[in-house]
């Protein structure tokens, strides 16, 4: 949910930050040294206050009504850039839809954080290359620091008369998580009522009895045929409604099964059942009975069966279109699996069977082309996936190289022991040098370079 004038900003790096100037060997040293967050907050609070004073002076005699830290950008396990700083005045922002859209404001300062201490460069150098869990901790600390900087800067500038007492100072992030945290309840209600309404709607739906809550969330998530606008869905958004429905666990199963009965909602119901990962006889029977469906919905049902462990059975059903059978084979190995609450441990039995079936092999291989989106492994998957590094089928070796490389690399969910991962790194290095398939060599090379 975004304001009308706002634009998506986190998908690509903004042009204003300068890349870290530290050499790669310097990064390795900095990550082992605790970043001085207290000094970061203290110095950047002063820098932000000075920058806003300059913006107010440039805007005089216009009346400021808002200050925002905007255009946050970060790369998971990589850089975290300081946001820009923007000032809005009553006279310079005349379009109502742009009133709280900082990229559209006249008064901007993208260099406010370029202090003598070079905190922006030091921050990116300190976090680049951290493993995922540690990086996420540092991101949370950065977010907390920015909240402190905004609040302390506001106090200083209201106290000295630079800003009016009713000024709104906030963080303008894409997901609105920091935005909501940076505002008082009154400010949120007055200036961002859509977010206040969404928060209240979520509290209300979570307070409902289970059956009523599931029914409401199913409608909001698009699991029931449309009969006009769904107000809860409008407030929460379909993605958040689905997330809350998943949290209901087994109580959400009836909603998924019911959705299979209508062509508009069958694909959503199938995906929900796969994401719930509750393969009861009732669920499996409902999915099998739903094959085939009109249009492409049967592919989603077949994919759900594949993810729930019935892919081999779907593969043998010659009454189904080849695309559906291939979907059941490829589904457990694709990134849609990552949406699930949990999943069965992965191995390559199903994929090998699909690739040996000439009626679907080409479709399966195309679905698992590098870049199409592979699943993310966890430690329980490794015993079944590791043999894929030595499998005769190149499609399987590619998948194993990429997914294992991600698991043991910086983006991995844990912090694996080098004693366990060194043999894997060694085997991937061998594949990078000697594998007969050029894609396997290329993908393995990326893993070796990024270790």
C-alpha positions as CSV (number, residue, x, y, z in Angstrom):
1,X,0.0,0.0,0.0
2,X,1.5,3.3,-1.1
3,X,0.5,6.9,-1.5
4,X,-0.6,7.9,-5.0
5,X,2.5,9.9,-5.9
6,X,5.0,7.6,-4.4
7,X,7.1,5.3,-6.6
8,X,8.8,1.9,-5.9
9,X,12.3,2.8,-4.8
10,X,13.9,-0.3,-3.3
11,X,14.0,-2.5,-6.4
12,X,17.0,-0.7,-7.9
13,X,19.8,1.3,-6.3
14,X,19.2,5.0,-6.1
15,X,21.6,7.3,-7.8
16,X,22.6,9.4,-4.8
17,X,24.7,7.2,-2.5
18,X,28.4,6.7,-3.2
19,X,29.6,3.1,-3.1
20,X,31.8,2.2,-0.2
21,X,35.4,3.3,-0.7
22,X,37.0,0.5,1.4
23,X,39.0,-2.1,-0.4
24,X,37.7,-5.7,-0.2
25,X,40.4,-6.7,2.2
26,X,39.4,-3.9,4.5
27,X,35.8,-5.2,4.6
28,X,37.0,-8.5,6.0
29,X,38.6,-6.6,8.9
30,X,35.7,-4.3,9.6
31,X,33.1,-7.0,9.9
32,X,34.8,-8.4,12.9
33,X,34.8,-5.0,14.7
34,X,31.6,-4.0,16.4
35,X,30.1,-1.0,14.6
36,X,29.7,2.0,16.9
37,X,26.0,2.5,16.7
38,X,25.9,5.1,19.6
39,X,28.4,7.3,17.8
40,X,26.6,6.8,14.5
41,X,23.3,8.0,16.1
42,X,24.9,10.9,17.8
43,X,26.8,12.3,14.9
44,X,24.1,11.7,12.3
45,X,21.5,13.3,14.5
46,X,23.6,16.5,14.5
47,X,24.1,16.2,10.8
48,X,20.4,15.7,10.1
49,X,19.6,18.7,12.2
50,X,22.1,20.9,10.4
51,X,20.8,19.7,7.0
52,X,17.2,20.4,7.9
53,X,18.1,23.9,9.1
54,X,19.7,24.5,5.8
55,X,16.6,23.3,3.9
56,X,14.4,25.4,6.1
57,X,16.6,28.5,5.3
58,X,16.4,27.7,1.6
59,X,12.6,27.5,1.8
60,X,12.1,30.6,3.8
61,X,9.6,32.2,4.3
62,X,7.6,29.0,3.5
63,X,6.0,27.0,6.4
64,X,7.4,23.5,6.9
65,X,4.9,20.8,7.7
66,X,6.9,17.5,7.2
67,X,10.5,16.1,7.2
68,X,11.1,12.6,5.9
69,X,14.1,10.2,5.6
70,X,13.3,8.6,2.3
71,X,14.6,6.3,-0.4
72,X,16.0,3.5,1.8
73,X,18.1,1.0,-0.1
74,X,19.8,-2.2,1.1
75,X,21.0,-5.5,-0.4
76,X,20.7,-8.6,1.7
77,X,24.1,-9.5,3.0
78,X,25.4,-6.4,1.1
79,X,25.4,-2.7,1.4
80,X,23.0,-0.5,3.5
81,X,22.9,3.0,2.2
82,X,21.8,6.1,4.2
83,X,18.4,7.4,3.0
84,X,17.9,10.8,1.6
85,X,16.4,13.7,3.6
86,X,13.5,15.8,2.3
87,X,11.5,18.8,3.6
88,X,7.9,19.7,2.7
89,X,6.3,23.1,3.0
90,X,2.7,24.2,2.6
91,X,3.6,26.5,-0.2
92,X,5.8,24.1,-2.2
93,X,3.5,20.9,-2.1
94,X,0.3,21.9,-3.7
95,X,-0.9,18.5,-5.0
96,X,-2.9,16.7,-2.3
97,X,-1.8,13.2,-3.5
98,X,1.9,14.3,-3.1
99,X,1.5,15.7,0.4
100,X,3.4,12.8,2.0
101,X,5.4,11.6,-1.0
102,X,9.0,12.7,-0.3
103,X,10.4,12.0,-3.8
104,X,8.0,14.6,-5.2
105,X,9.0,17.4,-2.7
106,X,11.1,20.4,-3.8
107,X,13.6,20.5,-1.0
108,X,16.0,17.5,-0.9
109,X,19.4,16.7,0.6
110,X,21.0,13.5,-0.5
111,X,24.3,14.3,1.1
112,X,23.3,15.1,4.6
113,X,25.1,12.0,6.0
114,X,28.4,12.7,4.3
115,X,30.2,13.8,7.5
116,X,33.9,13.8,8.2
117,X,33.4,10.4,9.9
118,X,32.1,8.9,6.7
119,X,29.4,7.0,8.5
120,X,27.7,5.9,5.3
121,X,30.8,4.3,3.8
122,X,31.7,2.7,7.2
123,X,28.2,1.2,7.6
124,X,28.2,-0.4,4.1
125,X,31.7,-1.7,4.6
126,X,30.8,-3.1,8.0
127,X,27.8,-5.0,6.8
128,X,28.8,-6.2,3.3
129,X,29.6,-9.8,3.3
130,X,28.0,-10.7,6.6
131,X,26.0,-13.9,6.7
132,X,22.3,-13.5,6.4
133,X,21.3,-13.9,10.1
134,X,24.0,-11.4,11.2
135,X,23.2,-9.0,8.4
136,X,19.5,-9.0,9.4
137,X,20.5,-8.2,13.0
138,X,22.5,-5.2,11.7
139,X,19.7,-4.1,9.5
140,X,17.4,-4.1,12.6
141,X,19.9,-2.1,14.5
142,X,20.2,0.4,11.6
143,X,16.4,0.7,11.5
144,X,16.4,1.4,15.3
145,X,19.2,4.0,14.8
146,X,17.3,5.8,12.1
147,X,14.2,5.9,14.3
148,X,16.3,7.4,17.1
149,X,17.9,10.0,14.8
150,X,14.5,11.1,13.4
151,X,13.0,11.5,16.9
152,X,16.0,13.3,18.4
153,X,16.4,15.6,15.4
154,X,12.7,16.5,15.6
155,X,13.1,17.3,19.3
156,X,16.1,19.6,18.7
157,X,14.5,21.5,15.9
158,X,11.1,22.0,17.5
159,X,12.8,23.1,20.7
160,X,14.9,25.7,18.9
161,X,12.1,26.9,16.7
162,X,13.4,25.7,13.4
163,X,10.3,23.5,12.9
164,X,6.8,24.1,14.1
165,X,5.4,22.0,17.0
166,X,3.0,20.1,14.7
167,X,5.7,19.1,12.2
168,X,5.6,15.4,11.0
169,X,9.0,13.7,11.0
170,X,9.0,10.2,9.7
171,X,10.8,7.4,7.9
172,X,9.4,6.7,4.4
173,X,10.2,3.1,3.6
174,X,8.6,1.0,0.9
175,X,7.0,-1.6,3.3
176,X,5.8,1.2,5.6
177,X,7.1,-0.7,8.6
178,X,9.5,2.1,9.7
179,X,6.9,4.7,8.7
180,X,4.4,3.3,11.1
181,X,7.0,3.0,13.9
182,X,8.2,6.5,13.4
183,X,4.8,8.1,14.0
184,X,2.5,8.6,16.9
185,X,-0.9,7.0,16.8
186,X,-2.4,10.4,16.3
187,X,-0.1,11.3,13.5
188,X,-0.8,8.0,11.8
189,X,-4.6,8.5,12.0
190,X,-4.4,12.0,10.7
191,X,-1.9,11.7,8.0
192,X,-1.8,8.1,7.0
193,X,-5.3,6.8,7.7
194,X,-4.9,3.9,5.3
195,X,-2.2,2.4,7.5
196,X,-4.1,3.0,10.7
197,X,-7.1,1.3,9.2
198,X,-5.1,-1.7,8.0
199,X,-3.6,-2.1,11.5
200,X,-7.0,-1.9,13.1
201,X,-8.5,-4.3,10.6
202,X,-5.8,-6.9,11.4
203,X,-6.3,-6.5,15.1
204,X,-10.1,-7.0,14.6
205,X,-9.7,-10.1,12.4
206,X,-7.3,-11.7,14.7
207,X,-9.7,-11.2,17.6
208,X,-12.4,-13.2,15.8
209,X,-13.2,-16.8,16.6
210,X,-11.2,-19.2,14.5
211,X,-13.9,-20.2,12.0
212,X,-15.0,-16.7,11.5
213,X,-11.5,-15.4,11.1
214,X,-10.6,-18.1,8.5
215,X,-13.8,-17.2,6.5
216,X,-13.0,-13.5,6.6
217,X,-9.4,-14.1,5.6
218,X,-10.3,-16.5,2.8
219,X,-12.5,-13.8,1.2
220,X,-9.8,-11.2,1.7
221,X,-7.2,-13.5,0.1
222,X,-9.2,-14.2,-3.0
223,X,-10.2,-17.8,-2.1
224,X,-13.9,-17.2,-2.6
225,X,-15.5,-16.1,-5.9
226,X,-15.8,-12.3,-6.2
227,X,-19.1,-10.9,-5.3
228,X,-18.2,-7.2,-5.1
229,X,-15.4,-5.5,-3.2
230,X,-14.1,-7.2,-0.1
231,X,-13.4,-4.4,2.4
232,X,-11.0,-6.5,4.5
233,X,-9.0,-7.5,1.4
234,X,-8.8,-3.8,0.5
235,X,-7.4,-2.9,3.9
236,X,-5.1,-5.8,4.5
237,X,-4.0,-6.6,1.0
238,X,-4.2,-10.0,-0.5
239,X,-0.6,-11.0,0.4
240,X,-1.1,-10.1,4.1
241,X,-4.4,-11.9,4.2
242,X,-2.8,-15.0,2.8
243,X,0.0,-14.8,5.4
244,X,-2.5,-14.6,8.2
245,X,-4.4,-17.5,6.7
246,X,-1.2,-19.6,6.7
247,X,-0.7,-18.8,10.3
248,X,-4.1,-20.5,11.0
249,X,-2.5,-23.8,10.0
250,X,-4.9,-26.8,9.8
251,X,-7.8,-24.6,10.5
252,X,-7.3,-23.0,7.0
253,X,-7.4,-26.4,5.2
254,X,-11.2,-26.3,4.6
255,X,-10.9,-22.9,2.9
256,X,-8.3,-24.3,0.5
257,X,-10.4,-27.3,-0.3
258,X,-13.5,-25.2,-0.9
259,X,-11.6,-22.9,-3.2
260,X,-10.8,-25.9,-5.5
261,X,-14.4,-26.1,-6.4
262,X,-14.6,-22.9,-8.4
263,X,-12.5,-22.2,-11.5
264,X,-11.8,-18.6,-10.4
265,X,-10.3,-19.7,-7.1
266,X,-8.9,-23.2,-7.7
267,X,-5.3,-22.1,-8.3
268,X,-5.3,-20.0,-5.1
269,X,-6.8,-22.9,-3.1
270,X,-4.2,-25.3,-4.5
271,X,-1.3,-23.0,-3.7
272,X,-2.7,-22.5,-0.2
273,X,-2.9,-26.2,0.4
274,X,0.7,-26.7,-0.8
275,X,1.9,-23.8,1.4
276,X,0.2,-25.2,4.4
277,X,2.0,-28.5,3.8
278,X,-0.7,-30.6,5.4
279,X,-1.0,-33.7,3.3
280,X,-3.9,-35.4,4.9
281,X,-5.9,-38.0,2.9
282,X,-8.7,-35.4,2.6
283,X,-6.4,-32.8,1.1
284,X,-4.8,-35.2,-1.3
285,X,-8.1,-36.6,-2.4
286,X,-9.5,-33.1,-3.1
287,X,-6.4,-32.2,-5.1
288,X,-6.5,-35.4,-7.2
289,X,-10.2,-34.9,-7.8
290,X,-9.5,-31.3,-9.1
291,X,-7.4,-32.6,-12.0
292,X,-7.8,-31.4,-14.7
293,X,-9.4,-27.9,-14.5
294,X,-10.1,-25.3,-17.1
295,X,-7.4,-23.0,-18.3
296,X,-4.1,-23.3,-16.4
297,X,-5.5,-23.9,-13.0
298,X,-4.8,-27.6,-13.2
299,X,-1.1,-26.8,-13.4
300,X,-1.3,-25.2,-9.9
301,X,-3.2,-28.3,-8.6
302,X,-0.6,-30.6,-10.1
303,X,2.2,-28.4,-8.6
304,X,0.5,-28.7,-5.2
305,X,0.4,-32.4,-5.5
306,X,4.1,-32.5,-6.5
307,X,5.0,-30.3,-3.5
308,X,3.0,-32.5,-1.1
309,X,4.8,-35.7,-2.2
310,X,2.5,-37.1,-4.9
311,X,4.5,-35.9,-7.9
312,X,5.4,-39.4,-9.1
313,X,1.7,-40.4,-9.1
314,X,0.8,-37.3,-11.2
315,X,3.7,-38.1,-13.6
316,X,2.2,-41.5,-14.4
317,X,-1.2,-40.0,-15.3
318,X,-1.2,-40.1,-19.0
319,X,-4.7,-38.6,-19.1
320,X,-3.3,-35.2,-18.0
321,X,-1.7,-32.6,-20.3
322,X,2.1,-32.8,-20.4
323,X,2.4,-29.3,-18.9
324,X,0.5,-30.4,-15.8
325,X,2.6,-33.5,-15.3
326,X,5.7,-31.4,-15.7
327,X,4.4,-28.9,-13.2
328,X,4.1,-31.6,-10.6
329,X,7.7,-32.7,-11.3
330,X,9.3,-29.2,-11.2
331,X,7.3,-27.7,-8.3
332,X,9.2,-29.0,-5.3
333,X,12.5,-27.6,-6.8
334,X,11.2,-24.1,-7.6
335,X,11.1,-20.9,-5.5
336,X,7.3,-21.3,-4.8
337,X,8.3,-23.9,-2.2
338,X,9.8,-21.0,-0.1
339,X,6.3,-19.7,0.5
340,X,5.4,-22.7,2.6
341,X,5.1,-22.9,6.4
342,X,7.3,-26.0,6.1
343,X,8.2,-28.6,3.4
344,X,9.3,-32.3,3.1
345,X,13.0,-32.8,2.8
346,X,14.2,-32.5,-0.8
347,X,15.8,-35.2,-3.0
348,X,16.1,-35.7,-6.7
349,X,14.0,-38.9,-7.1
350,X,11.1,-37.0,-8.7
351,X,13.1,-34.7,-10.9
352,X,15.2,-37.6,-12.2
353,X,12.0,-39.5,-13.1
354,X,10.6,-36.5,-14.9
355,X,13.8,-35.9,-16.9
356,X,13.8,-39.5,-18.0
357,X,10.3,-39.3,-19.3
358,X,10.5,-38.0,-22.9
359,X,6.9,-36.6,-22.9
360,X,7.8,-34.0,-20.2
361,X,11.6,-33.9,-20.0
362,X,12.0,-30.8,-22.2
363,X,9.2,-28.9,-20.3
364,X,10.7,-29.8,-16.9
365,X,14.2,-28.7,-18.0
366,X,12.8,-25.4,-19.3
367,X,11.0,-24.8,-16.0
368,X,14.3,-25.3,-14.1
369,X,16.5,-23.2,-16.4
370,X,18.9,-21.1,-14.3
371,X,17.3,-17.9,-13.3
372,X,13.8,-19.2,-13.2
373,X,13.9,-19.3,-9.5
374,X,15.2,-22.3,-7.4
375,X,14.0,-23.2,-4.0
376,X,16.0,-22.3,-0.9
377,X,17.4,-25.2,1.0
378,X,17.7,-25.7,4.7
379,X,19.9,-28.2,6.6
380,X,17.3,-31.0,6.4
381,X,17.5,-30.8,2.6
382,X,21.2,-31.2,2.3
383,X,21.5,-35.1,2.6
384,X,19.0,-35.5,-0.3
385,X,20.4,-32.7,-2.5
386,X,24.2,-33.2,-2.0
387,X,24.2,-36.3,-4.3
388,X,22.9,-34.0,-7.0
389,X,26.4,-32.6,-7.4
390,X,27.5,-35.9,-8.9
391,X,24.3,-36.8,-10.8
392,X,24.7,-37.6,-14.6
393,X,21.8,-35.2,-15.5
394,X,23.1,-31.6,-16.0
395,X,19.7,-30.1,-15.0
396,X,20.1,-31.7,-11.6
397,X,23.8,-30.7,-11.2
398,X,22.8,-27.1,-12.0
399,X,20.1,-27.1,-9.4
400,X,22.3,-28.7,-6.7
401,X,25.2,-26.3,-7.4
402,X,23.1,-23.2,-7.1
403,X,21.0,-24.3,-4.1
404,X,23.9,-25.7,-2.1
405,X,26.0,-22.7,-3.0
406,X,23.2,-20.5,-1.6
407,X,22.9,-22.6,1.5
408,X,26.6,-22.5,2.5
409,X,27.2,-19.0,1.2
410,X,26.4,-15.6,2.8
411,X,22.7,-15.8,1.9
412,X,22.3,-19.1,3.7
413,X,19.9,-19.1,6.6
414,X,22.4,-20.4,9.2
415,X,26.1,-20.3,10.0
416,X,27.4,-23.7,8.8
417,X,30.5,-25.3,10.2
418,X,33.5,-25.1,7.8
419,X,34.2,-28.7,8.6
420,X,30.9,-29.6,7.0
421,X,31.0,-27.2,4.1
422,X,34.6,-27.4,3.0
423,X,34.1,-30.7,1.2
424,X,31.1,-29.2,-0.6
425,X,33.0,-26.1,-1.6
426,X,35.8,-28.4,-2.9
427,X,33.4,-30.4,-5.0
428,X,31.8,-27.3,-6.4
429,X,35.2,-25.9,-7.3
430,X,35.9,-29.1,-9.2
431,X,32.7,-28.7,-11.1
432,X,33.6,-25.1,-11.9
433,X,36.8,-26.3,-13.5
434,X,35.9,-29.6,-15.1
435,X,32.2,-30.2,-15.5
436,X,31.3,-31.1,-19.1
437,X,28.2,-28.8,-19.0
438,X,29.0,-25.1,-19.6
439,X,26.1,-24.0,-17.4
440,X,27.2,-26.1,-14.5
441,X,30.8,-24.7,-14.8
442,X,29.4,-21.2,-15.0
443,X,27.1,-21.5,-12.0
444,X,29.7,-23.3,-9.9
445,X,32.2,-20.5,-10.8
446,X,29.8,-18.0,-9.3
447,X,29.6,-20.0,-6.1
448,X,33.4,-20.2,-5.9
449,X,33.8,-16.5,-6.6
450,X,31.2,-15.5,-4.0
451,X,32.3,-17.7,-1.2
